[in-house]
Amino acid sequence: MSKRKYGLGLSVMLAAGTLLAACGSDEETQETNGNSGEGSEPTEETADFSVAMVTDVGGVDDKSFNQSAWEGIQKFGEDNGLAQGDGGYDYLQSASDADYVTNLNNLVRRDFDVVFGIGFLMEAAVNDIAQQQPDAQLAIIDAVVDQPNVASVLFKEQEGAFLAGVAAALMSESKQIGFVGGMEIPVIERFEVGFLAGVEAVDPSIEVDVQYTGAFDKAELGKTTANRMYSEGVDIIFHAAGGTGNGVFAEAKERKTKDPDANVWVIGVDSDQYEEGAVGDTNVTLTSMLKRVDEAVYRISEAAMNGEFPGGQSTVYGLAEEGVGLADSRGAIPDDIMAQIEEFKQQIVDGEITVPETRE
Amino acid sequence: MSNRLINILVPAVSVVLGLLVGALIMLFTGYDPIEGYAALWNGIFGDIYAIGETIRQITPYILAGLAVAFAFRTGLFNIGVEGQLIVGWFAAAWVGVAFTDLPAFIHLPLAVLAAAVAGAFWGFIPGLLKAKLKVHEVIVTIMMNYIALFVTNALIRYVSDGGDNTGRIAESASLGSPFLQGLTDFSRLHYGILIALAMVFVMWFILEKTKTGFELKAVGFNQNASEYAGMNVSRNIILSMVIAGAFAGLAGAMEALGTFQYANVKGGFTGIGFDGIAVALLGANTPLGVVFGATLFGALQYGSLNMPNEAGVPVEIVSIVIAIIIFFVASGYVLRLFLEKISSKKEAK
């Protein structure tokens, strides 16, 4: 390590120290920080703060939800000069529902300052650990855990999905659109409801074929569902199905490879899935509905580092907070249509349109 | 070499061989095998918390193993443990949630019983079809797994008004115990292990000490001979599947009333039921053997979680290493043949 970096790290640490000291009421944070500093040497040159996450069964490379969270943590780690491992940042993957408690516990025991549970599936596990380890700082995405040491993060998926619906309705030539969902759970229903509302806002006559595959990790189911939809004349499919959605991409890419003029599009979800849709020089990704889990994870980590961990609160990220939105379409959507989408976006931000959250 | 020595030597050598090959794989992929196995060991026995969690993981494996082993002794291949477990899980959770003001000594047994009955019913259908219409139980039980998965998912949605979770069971139906949790530093160890061990005894008792057990085994050995001897083959086939299903249902109760304390909508199978097949075969379909098989499976399964945590070995490599260890233990038969050949040669000289 260069001396310069050392000095920088030291000043960051000092700054963090003063900030923490300023926040006298938050004794817990100081305590945990002190503990983690003793055990490991490299923390001295960097910010004295560590953060970790537990994935749900999708795994850290699911190309959407978990991956997005991990990217947020990695970015946070790099920005603060942390290294992967103890006293820095890390993740653990869960192979089954039974592993959540163990993984969360392992990370808490390794003295990470904040431990994230990614996904609503971990709601009960986070709740248990929060009670058993009152000194730990936990955070959960997509669920609310009402404990003083847990920060809950929710997204207004319906608002982002609404824009995806607008984009799909304006771009569709066959006037048939598909929606492929993962499990039929409240979070995914918000995607569906928002998407349908967006399509309807543009053209109520468009039919949307809504299908749930019942799983987030079955690409083959996504592929067969997409195959059926495209064969029936659907030209744009929006998926909210995690790993299952990779099958939707696979089907679209297969069709595009066979016939470069095929009019098949996929709208990605959670992170920018442009890379996922590349076929030679073309791409089947129309756009992606971003759910900025990375941003939320980053912000909570940052707040916690500054001694302002939002424990006991739930934060909702919508369009106005830029927690959801559309990814760069890279020219797939022409400018005039982008302008229309932008109008809808402004109306939602201004509260002129309220996107429904649940099915009526 | 004496038989006894071989019986002890074979599993031991198999485990060592499995560990060695696993170590080679870690070495080739650039991870430290010693660190990896130390993490595995710590994951299983490292502290009192790990031990508690390991026992918790073993509990459903014992019951799932019994469910396969019991049917196997009657000559039936019960692939439907997964489905029987899932319906048992739901039944126990539902009883746990639906009744709120029952005293614990009624509520808990009722919930456990509900799981056993639900599992038994799920075993009864393939048993009946096999006995009366000669439909092969492998096909029926596999299909019943899917029916169980999606029917319970629908039922959970129905009872929770469109949600994905039944909600937490009442305290009076819980197998969890503050005493055991306090003893093991907040692990999820619960009293279910006592039920599982009791069932091991029950299986041994039925098979070895009762007339019914004798008949069940006889049907397993030779259906025609049993029929000739005046036994009711159909009745025994159905009975065997019902008892096996009840064991599997109890495994579900362990998850519903012990580990999770709720039932949630599932995207896929739990895997416990399928692992139960391996557990039973590792244990040579005997009650005590199942306990050993389940211990091996449960301990490896749980301990392996610590390998990415402590040694940084990726999950994928861990899965390969664990599979190889189990693979070698299961192929102990080959080793046995080899040893017998050596010893017979020596005797010939």
Interface residues (C-beta under 8 A of the other chain):
Chain A: V57 G59 G85 L92 Q93 A95 S96 D97 A98 D99 V101 T102 N103 N105 N106 L107 R110 F120 L121 A124 Q132 G182 M183 E184 I185 P186 G214 A215 F216 D217 K218
Chain B: Y49 E53 Q57 F150 N153 R157 G162 G163 D164 N165 R168 F186 R188 E255 T259 F260 Q261 Y262 N264 V265 G267 G268 T270 G271 Y302 L305 N306 P308 N309 G312 V315 S319
